[in-house]
Amino acid sequence: MANLEAKIEALLAVSPRPLDMKKLAELTGSTKDEARQAVAALANRLREAGSGLTIVRVDDEVRFGSSPETTETVKAFIKDETTGELTRPQLETLTVIAYRGPVSKAELEQIRGVNCTMIIRNLLMRGLADERMGNGVAQYSVSMEFMSFLGAASVAELPDYETLRRDKRIEDILELANKPKEV
């Protein structure tokens, strides 16, 4: 069980969204009951160790959250992260989402050339981007709050929208990324 617990702990640490028991079981090669038991054991271990993390459960979904003892520290950090100015990488990612959305994380990373996990998470926390599942893959688009802030009724009203949305260089990057690799 400890190995299963470690696998689930790692999956929860890297997942940008909650995972349900079925998905955890599928990813770890276990049953839903085994996954449920491992999650309970992980939650107990974190609590007994006085960890800053806890397991948050809603129905059949779980994710990491901050422990009650760390709430004030986390609130201060989130306030700073969600109200401060956007960094250049965040602005670049938000621009790609606005002009190419809905766009997958893999497409964002292909276009930008870097891992975008934390940037996407921050944009979601700030309410600037929305995540929806499409064909089993998370797709990102700008949020209503973002559009309201800009005073635009749709993304088509963004400057040079049609030109930038269909930029040949980006099309080439995505086409190259989707080409089957020759062996």
Order of alpha helices (4+ residues) and beta strands (2+ residues): alpha-beta-alpha-alpha-beta-beta-alpha-alpha-beta-alpha-alpha-beta-beta-alpha-alpha-alpha
